[in-house]
Amino acid sequence: MWQLGRVAPSLNERVNDLLGDLAHECIASSQHRPAAGSIALAESAQDGAVGTESMPHPYGFAHVAVRALVYSAGERVESTRLLLHRDPPHLLSVHDTARAAAEAGATAAWLGHPSADGHRRLERLIGLVDESSRYEGELRQALGLRSESMYRDDVLAWARASGTAPERVGLTERVRQAAADRGRADYKRLTNVTHNALWAVVAGWHEAKAAQHGNRGPIWGHALLAALTVCPYVLAGVGAADRAAGRLDSRHDQLRQRAAQLEDEVHAFASTVVWPDSVNQWRL
């Protein structure tokens, strides 16, 4: 693997190791059995009182959703790591998987947040079910199928019967809340690439061409920064899941510190890179 300057082990290898550890932490968190006295078990114990035949485990479903979202984030982090394990890396695809990981982690953090403990968690769950059902409806319509969804109808019928109003917070806002100190720029950079904003994909194309001619600095700098972007959002989701499950052996702080140090090093490396001439980026 290409060495970024005289760093031992190389910067890209250490980012790769961090992402591997982060993915492992996500999987461990998603599979951890809730401890006695945990929030997850305490809330799930109320299912007998608040559930119905069509929706027997509302709180259990909410906590399963948090864990599934953390697993989703971990799988995308691992995919990001594999995309970096190339020379040169798959720059545009790194942005795609990093964005998906950040979204899954942020949504897990929102659903599992302390402010949602109790009935509010069910309100957030219903908001997510309603949001997801719209995507399902669009797919069923595209396939020429009936738009009704028994799953959605059962859950939303339970919500109406129990007086549980959905709490709706958009995806961008969930991401912002998960790492409020980061602002909106990080997520917007990932989104611009995923949505194929023309300036972003043209820049990526030029950086791939530069790498083919020996200047790998730009593509590595951007790929490593995009990959590290996921860390605060994913760790927020893992933290929410672990808090609810009573998991005490997590490594959140250590991973967060490693990510911050590596991000500083990647920014320092990027400041030394010879970037493609922006004036000539629009010429063939």
PANULO-503051 format. One record per atom (N, C-alpha, C): x, y, z. Coordinates in steps of 0.001 Angstrom, whole numbers, padded with zeros to 6 digits, always signed. Example, Ala and Ser with C-alpha at 12.3 -4.5 7.8 and 13.67 -1.06 7.14 Angstrom:
+013190-005690+007800+012300-004500+007800+013200-003300+007800+012850-002250+007080+013670-001060+007140+012900+000030+007870
END
This chain:
+000843-001202+000000+000000+000000+000000+000874+001246+000000+000427+002263-000696+001235+003471-000883+001496+004177+000441+002709+004643+000633+003090+005330+001849+002889+006832+001683+002163+007446+002640+001963+008891+002619+003093+009542+003414+004142+009912+002730+005260+010533+003419+006024+009529+004269+006798+010021+005223+007619+009132+006051+006945+008917+007397+005752+008358+007347+005014+008057+008568+005013+006549+008723+005325+006057+009917+005389+004615+010130+004521+004247+011339+003511+003386+011194+003041+002867+009913+002368+003977+009107+002156+003750+007845+001679+004806+006961+000312+005313+007394+000028+006544+007040-001205+007198+007452-002428+006444+006959-002396+006008+005704-003570+005299+005193-003765+003962+005896-002691+003307+006297-002820+002044+007023-003443+002267+008395-003078+003368+009051-003647+003643+010374-005122+004039+010279-005512+004755+009226-006934+005036+009010-007677+003728+008744-007054+002865+007951-007659+001569+007661-007862+000765+008942-006890+000769+009823-007002+000048+011094-008112+000643+011965-008191+001978+011987-009235+002638+012775-010619+002233+012276-010816+002246+010961-012118+001886+010412-012464+000431+010713-011456-000442+010669-011697-001832+011027-012143-001969+012472-011502-001239+013374-011884-001285+014789-013268-000684+014995-013571+000378+014266-014887+001003+014389-015987+000068+013894-015739-000599+012764-016723-001556+012256-016938-002688+013257-015840-003185+013841-015945-004243+014847-016753-003770+016051-016548-002522+016469-017293-001974+017606-018787-001907+017300-019117-001549+016064-020532-001513+015665-021160-002899+015755-020468-003903+015233-021010-005260+015244-021163-005748+016683-020147-005506+017517-020220-005929+018916-021378-005257+019633-021575-003970+019376-022671-003236+020005-024029-003774+019551-024162-004051+018254-025452-004501+017729-025827-005890+018235-024829-006695+018617-025083-008068+019054-025082-008230+020571-024774-007170+021302-024680-007261+022759-026064-007480+023367-026188-008486+024227-027458-008743+024903-027664-007692+025993-028838-007067+026052-029073-006056+027088-028853-006614+028487-028194-005832+029308-027876-006252+030669-029086-006092+031579-029081-006843+032671-030144-006703+033662-030188-005265+034164-031376-004710+034246-031538-003337+034696-031307-002286+033630-031040-002715+032402-030769-001759+031325-032047-001062+030881-031862+000054+030214-033001+000813+029690-033786-000023+028694-033075-000768+027854-033745-001573+026835-034667-002601+027474-034209-003293+028515-035051-004293+029163-036171-003643+029960-035883-002524+030614-036909-001837+031404-038050-001355+030510-037700-000794+029351-038759-000326+028452-039493-001491+027814-038756-002524+027416-039389-003674+026781-040343-004389+027719-040108-004281+029022-041002-004905+029999-042386-004278+029978-042504-003079+029395-043799-002413+029309-044609-002845+028087-044030-003680+027225-044716-004060+025990-046035-004775+026250-046089-005548+027324-047332-006242+027628-048479-005294+027903-048164-004108+028411-049199-003130+028735-049558-002246+027549-048591-001969+026677-048845-001013+025593-049000-001680+024230-048600-002956+024103-048675-003635+022809-050058-004158+022506-050261-004527+021261-051509-005121+020805-051176-006361+019978-052208-007049+019505-051966-008238+018701-051202-007904+017427-051526-006772+016817-050844-006397+015575-049474-005770+015817-049232-005258+017007-047962-004607+017365-047628-005004+018798-047174-006268+018995-047027-006780+020360-045833-006237+021133-044806-005737+020449-043569-005338+021130-043098-003958+020672-043843-002896+020974-043428-001565+020506-042043-001150+020991-041794-001279+022299-040478-000877+022807-039388-001831+022320-039706-003120+022288-038734-004078+021776-038353-003761+020342-039346-003397+019530-039099-003033+018139-038195-001815+018065-038429-000814+018923-037619+000407+018906-036157+000086+019188-035906-000788+020164-034521-001100+020504-033876-002015+019465-034666-002888+018854-034143-003669+017723-033735-002729+016595-034550-001700+016348-034244-000750+015281-032921-000032+015539-032680+000372+016791-031412+001033+017126-030243+000107+016815-030357-001146+017221-029270-002093+017019-029063-002391+015530-030174-002511+014794-030060-002773+013356-029395-001606+012641-029700-000387+013059-029078+000791+012450-027581+000836+012753-027193+000453+013958-025770+000405+014304-025063-000660+013471-025725-001811+013292-025146-002839+012420-024990-002303+011000-026012-001613+010505-025952-001031+009158-024769-000077+009042-024573+000757+010061-023436+001684+010041-022116+000916+009994-022011-000152+010784-020777-000927+010817-020465-001592+009496-021485-002118+008831-021254-002755+007532-020761-001732+006519-021323-000523+006560-020887+000527+005622-019484+001017+005962-019139+001073+007247-017773+001444+007626-016787+000418+007084-017128-000858+007212-016247-001898+006688-016118-001788+005167-017205-001457+004482-017136-001264+003031-016240-000086+002678-016334+000979+003471-015460+002138+003267-014000+001729+003419-013722+000928+004431-012351+000459+004661-011836-000338+003463-012679-001207+002926-012250-002026+001787-012007-001170+000548-012799-000123+000374-012609+000770-000768-011308+001566-000642-010871+001794+000593-009594+002468+000820-008415+001526+000635-008695+000227+000655-007618-000758+000573-007235-000993-000888-007114+000094-001608-006748+000078-003029-005690+001143-003248-005012+001064-004358-004046+002114-004694-004169+002414-006188-004825+003529-006552-005418+004517-005661-006783+004069-005131-007294+004747-004112-008585+004356-003536-009741+004713-004470-010892+004091-004238-012100+004410-004998-012756+005640-004361-012338+006807-004790-012678+008057-004120-014184+008295-004034-014891+008214-005160-016313+008549-005160-017106+007533-004333-016762+006268-004447-017476+005236-003698-017220+005355-002201-016028+005810-001813-015756+006055-000393-016743+007073+000161-017026+008118-000598-018007+009108-000151-019389+008476+000005-019770+007581-000915-021103+006965-000854-021267+006131+000407-020304+005240+000674-020441+004369+001833-020259+005146+003136-019401+006165+003122-019231+006993+004318-020524+007734+004641-021185+008244+003634-022452+008949+003869-023499+008000+004448-023606+006798+003892-024583+005834+004393-024288+005462+005844-023011+005303+006175-022634+004984+007554-023003+006125+008493-022720+007356+008076-023042+008513+008912-024549+008617+009142-025332+008379+008114-026787+008460+008249-027329+007393+009188-026837+006165+009047-027304+005086+009918-026914+005358+011367-025668+005786+011592-025232+006088+012945-026027+007228+013562-026259+008276+012786-026997+009425+013301-028444+009069+013624-029063+008225+012808-030449+007833+013064-030533+006953+014305-029560+006051+014495-029509+005255+015720-029345+006154+016942-028489+007177+016815-028276+008104+017931-029551+008854+018271-030317+009241+017267-031561+009992+017488-032616+009105+018156-032774+007888+017672-033781+006997+018230-033392+006529+019629-032094+006351+019870-031642+005863+021168-031221+006942+022142-031437+008196+021809-030961+009316+022630-031648+009344+023998-030940+009785+025057-031572+009874+026380-032848+010706+026399-032909+011728+025562-034116+012561+025525-035330+011802+025020-035102+010622+024410-036207+009820+023883-036618+008700+024830-035976+008576+025988-036330+007502+026910-037816+007571+027264-038452+006403+027283-039877+006358+027593-040725+006464+026337-041917+007040+026496-042885+007043+025398-042393+007806+024177-041524+008772+024379-041041+009542+023231-040276+008666+022248-039661+007585+022734-038964+006685+021819-039953+006061+020833-041163+005771+021317-042180+005211+020429-042639+006250+019412-042702+007502+019821-043066+008565+018874-042012+008688+017773-040747+008577+018156-039681+008640+017148-039702+007397+016260-039984+006248+016870-040085+005015+016086-041175+005146+015027-042320+005647+015413-043425+005793+014462-043050+006782+013365-042323+007841+013711-041865+008778+012694-040962+008108+011675-040068+007218+012142-039175+006507+011223-039934+005480+010385-040913+004803+010995-041730+003846+010236-042484+004571+009127-043028+005720+009454-043768+006492+008458-042836+006959+007344-041642+007406+007711-040659+007834+006710-040278+006663+005807-040002+005505+006399-039596+004337+005620-040724+003842+004726-041953+003946+005203-043076+003444+004416-043265+004245+003136-042860+005505+003149-042960+006308+001922-041995+005779+000869-040785+005387+001299-039838+004799+000353-040389+003479-000191-040973+002677+000713-041543+001406+000289-042671+001628-000709-043521+002629-000435-044629+002913-001331-044160+003311-002714-043088+004114-002773-042551+004521-004075-042018+003317-004843-041369+002384-004136-040853+001184-004785-041996+000306-005286-043012+000111-004453-044137-000739-004846-044859-000139-006046-044971+001181-006073-045608+001846-007209-044780+001649-008470-043442+001763-008338-042566+001569-009501-042654+000140-010029-042905-000808-009133-043023-002213-009529-044423-002575-010008-045336-001620-009938-046707-001885-010351-047492-002679-009340-047091-002641-008063-047790-003369-007012-048728-002434-006268-049622-003016-005516-050517-002202-004693-049695-001449-003665-050128-000253-003342-049337+000595-002459-049529+000264-000987-050551-000563-000664-050782-000862+000732-049652-001719+001303-049332-001476+002549-048322-002275+003240-048918-002738+004562-049100-004057+004711-049674-004565+005950-048810-004190+007145-047502-004265+006947-046575-003915+008028-046789-002475+008458-046784-001577+007503-046977-000165+007827-048335+000071+008436-049373-000525+007839-050733-000292+008315-050918-000784+009738-050328-001946+010076-050449-002464+011441-049777-001540+012445-048568-001081+012102-047833-000219+013028-048535+001119+013194-048951+001705+012100-049605+003017+012185-050989+002912+012811-051670+001787+012624-052956+001577+013297-052753+001510+014809-051677+000827+015230-051358+000799+016663-051070+002206+017174-050347+002987+016398-050017+004346+016818-051271+005180+017018-052223+005061+016100-053470+005830+016235-054260+005364+017453-054343+004051+017636-055131+003509+018745-054526+003875+020100-053206+003945+020160-052530+004241+021424-052302+005734+021637-052681+006539+020645-052462+007976+020755-051005+008378+020639-050232+007565+019911-048807+007852+019735-048595+008638+018450-048339+009930+018588-048135+010783+017421-046694+010660+016953-046464+010572+015646-045081+010448+015162-044281+011717+015380-043037+011550+015828-042109+012676+015872-041265+012598+014614-041322+013631+013820-040624+013625+012533-039472+014623+012560-038295+014108+012332-037089+014929+012179-036381+014432+010932-036100+015319+010006-035489+014931+008745-034088+014372+008923-033651+013643+007922-032352+012973+007985-031210+013962+008179-031235+015065+007452-030159+016051+007588-030077+016587+009003-031231+016816+009624-031242+017315+010997-030776+016242+011973-031125+014980+011727-030625+013910+012596-029101+013844+012534-028550+013988+011343-027092+013987+011187-026487+015167+011936-027100+016340+011816-026576+017527+012499-026586+017326+014011-027656+016757+014543-027757+016566+015983-026741+015556+016505-026402+014566+015696-025480+013518+016148-024075+014047+016389-023688+015081+015674-022348+015677+015847-022476+017175+015615-023150+017823+016549-023487+019238+016371-022259+020114+016214-021125+019700+016812-019905+020506+016733-019268+020468+015348-019716+019531+014500-019126+019404+013166-019774+020338+012142-020933+020875+012475-021624+021706+011497-022208+020864+010369-022525+021498+009261-023178+020808+008141-022236+020492+006986-021029+021062+007000-020164+020979+005823-019728+019547+005520-019358+018775+006555-018866+017412+006318-019904+016578+005585-021126+016592+006107-022186+015775+005517-022530+016272+004115-022510+017576+003930-022833+018131+002610-021792+017710+001570-020520+017626+001963-019490+017174+001026-019757+015745+000574-020092+014878+001525-020415+013497+001170-021639+013440+000267-022654+014228+000596-023902+014216-000158-023708+014710-001581-022870+015736-001754-022638+016266-003097-022078+015196-004027-021178+014375-003514-020610+013308-004340-021664+012242-004619-022379+011812-003580-023399+010771-003739-024473+011190-004733-024815+012462-004730-025833+012978-005656-025249+013376-007010-023969+013077-007202-023301+013362-008475-023359+014833-008868-023153+015700-007874-022992+017113-008196-021839+017243-009189-022055+017970-010268-021125+017944-011388-019717+018352-010993-019600+019442-010200-018265+019903-009824-017534+018837-009017-018284+018059-008208-017659+017051-007353-017149+015864-008164-017962+015380-009111-017528+014202-009875-016455+014576-010892-016492+015799-011420-015427+016232-012323-014101+016321-011564-014147+016876-010352-012929+016951-009539-012400+015556-009224-013317+014620-008911-012898+013254-008636-012264+012597-009845-012815+012867-011005-012270+012317-012253-010852+012842-012492-010658+014148-012288-009331+014723-012469-008338+014157-011462-008779+013933-010236-007867+013377-009235-007501+011936-009569-008446+011183-010124-008137+009813-010564-007126+009843-011711-007291+010795-012639-006316+010923-013736-004946+011316-013203-004920+012244-012233-003641+012664-011658-002934+011478-010997-003715+010623-010331-003123+009446-009685-002508+008504-010706-003155+008372-011857-002611+007516-012911-001282+008037-013434-001073+009343-013297+000178+009946-013764+001164+010181-012615+000917+009543-011473+001888+009572-010393+001600+010523-009252+000603+011431-009402+000272+012367-008322-000916+011806-007537-000618+010941-006555-001675+010295-005785-002146+011128-004591-001446+012211-004300-001767+013007-003119-003212+013479-003051-003740+014130-004109-005109+014640-004023-006157+013563-003758-006073+012445-004469-007108+011426-004315-007019+010773-002934-005793+010581-002424-005654+010020-001089-006116+011004-000026-005756+012269-000182-006177+013269+000804-007680+013331+000933-008376+013410-000196-009838+013493-000160-010470+012203+000335-009946+011060-000086-010533+009780+000319-010393+009566+001827-009225+009873+002376-009015+009671+003807-009885+010615+004635-010015+011857+004196-010872+012799+004927-012336+012367+004873-012782+011894+003719-014171+011421+003613-014405+010230+004529-013447+009305+004564-013601+008117+005409-013647+008485+006886-012803+009409+007310-012774+009799+008720-014012+010585+009131-014701+011154+008171-015912+011915+008471-016938+011074+009218-016969+009765+008972-018026+008926+009551-017895+008796+011059-016703+008954+011608-016446+008517+012980-017377+009144+014032-017533+010463+014097-018385+011001+015167-019840+010578+015049-020346+010443+013834-021746+010062+013649-021979+008602+014025-021066+007739+013604-021204+006316+013924-021009+006088+015415-020038+006762+016015-019813+006599+017445-020993+007122+018266-021681+008124+017767-022890+008596+018457-023957+007504+018469-024094+006794+017357-025053+005703+017299-024664+004549+018194-023381+004167+018173-022897+003087+019033-023094+003463+020501-022810+004710+020833-022973+005153+022209-024417+005058+022674-025355+005407+021793-026772+005322+022152-027201+003878+022371-026756+002989+021495-027114+001575+021629-026504+000978+022894-025250+001311+023180-024578+000760+024354-025204+001280+025648-025565+002539+025659-026207+003103+026861-027520+002377+027138-028322+002152+026101-029616+001497+026294-029459+000045+026729-028396-000617+026234-028192-002035+026545-027374-002248+027810-026849-001184+028393-026021-001333+029587-024670-001935+029296-024149-001708+028085-022835-002246+027711-021742-001316+028226-020843-001869+029024-019851-001050+029707-018435-001215+029164-018220-002165+028250-016861-002465+027805-016544-001870+026440-017206-000791+026076-016990-000188+024756-015725+000669+024759-015296+001051+023553-014053+001818+023396-014306+003162+022714-015446+003781+023039-015834+005008+022344-014753+006082+022425-014311+006365+023643-013381+007478+023836-012067+007230+023104-011569+006006+023176-010314+005685+022502-010440+005856+020995-011528+005372+020433-011738+005496+018986-011914+006952+018582-012606+007711+019405-012825+009128+019095-011499+009885+019094-010639+009600+020051-009336+010261+020127-008456+009878+018933-008452+008613+018568-007665+008183+017409-008154+008869+016137-009480+008964+015983-010039+009595+014787-009649+011063+014708-009708+011765+015836-009365+013191+015852-007891+013394+015506-007014+012541+016055-005588+012665+015765-005307+012398+014297-005928+011351+013751-005702+011026+012347-006242+012111+011431-007368+012694+011796-007927+013766+010965-006970+014952+010906-006369+015285+012054-005377+016369+012070-004198+016030+011152-003750+014779+011196-002619+014375+010368-002966+014398+008882-004185+013989+008543-004595+014004+007133-004700+015440+006633-005229+016342+007458-005288+017757+007063-003877+018306+006847-002945+017933+007720-001554+018388+007558-000971+017837+006264-001250+016556+005979-000774+015978+004724-001381+016699+003528-002703+016981+003591-003386+017614+002459-002813+018990+002158-002287+019659+003201-001708+020991+002977-000426+020938+002165+000175+019755+002034+001418+019610+001269+001179+019074-000144-000080+018776-000456-000402+018120-001725-000382+019128-002869+000068+018678-004029-000031+019475-005259-001359+019105-005921-002318+020027-005868-003668+019742-006361-003743+020028-007866-004635+019331-008589-004809+019609-010028-005189+021062-010261-004762+021593-011384-005024+022990-011745-006519+023187-011988-007177+023948-011067-008625+024132-011199-009003+024919-012440-008091+025762-012916-008401+026579-014105-008603+025678-015339-007854+024578-015387-007913+023726-016561-008772+022464-016358-009547+022425-015263-010332+021235-015000-011452+021009-016001-011825+022057-016715-012958+021930-017629-012496+021682-019065-011183+021488-019257-010666+021177-020585-010451+019675-020729-010693+019152-021911-010443+017728-022173-008930+017499-022286
END
